[in-house]
Amino acid sequence: MAVRYVAWISIQVHAMSCPQVCAGAVLQCSFGAAPAVLNVLPVNRVLTSGMPAATIMDHIPLVNVPTFGMCMSIANPMVAAATAAALGVLTPMPCMPATATPWIPGGAPTVLLGNMPAIDANSTLMCNWAGVIKIAMPGQVQMLIP
């Protein structure tokens, strides 16, 4: 019985904190063919494990969020046109991220960097072409956000 209790406490403590995201984090889009690496400019002058820490405003296409190879979302006009030209056969086209809105924090915004919430490994970013961009690897695991 005590072993189960200790395991439960361990899971709860781990679930309450999550690694802070920094430059070099690996991203994956639900409609992308390949992972991409998050670019964070050092405008906030805050480092986590020696790398610039990311905030919800680090969502600019091609500046912060590079391409994910090929896009397979039919909501993407380029994919829709190529698919129509191929008589309905889904035809992936080069990814051009369309991330107009900031990151959605994975929890309560408890850490602010330059008056903007820091993002943790549970944060998500929405693409206008229906993709959900998640953090596959936060770039570091030593600094946790409560």
C-alpha positions, 0 to 999 in steps of 0.5 A: 500500500505504501508503494502505491502511495509513494508512486501517486505522490511522485506522479502528482509532483511531476504533474504540477511542474513542467519544463520551461521551453527555450530556443532549440526546442523541438516542435511538431505540427499535427499536419507537418511531415517533419519536426522543426526547431523553435527559434527564440530571439534574446529580446527578453534577456532571460536565459534558461539552461544557457538558452533564451527562454520562450514566451507566448509571443514567440510565434512569428512564422519563419522567425520563431516557427520554421517550416515543418517540411510538407503540409498535409492539411486540406485546410491549407489552400495550396494543399487543397489546390494540389489535391483538386488538381490530382483529382482528390488524391491528397497531395502535400505541399511545402509548409508555410506556418500561419501562426497568427495567435500567441502560444496557449500556455499549458497551465496558469501563467505563473512565470512572466518574462518581459510581462509575457507568460513563459511557455512550458512543455505542455503549451500549444500553438494553433496554425491557421491551416488547422494544425496543432503545434506541440512541443516534442522536446522543450530544449532543456529539462532543468528549469521547471515552471510550477 
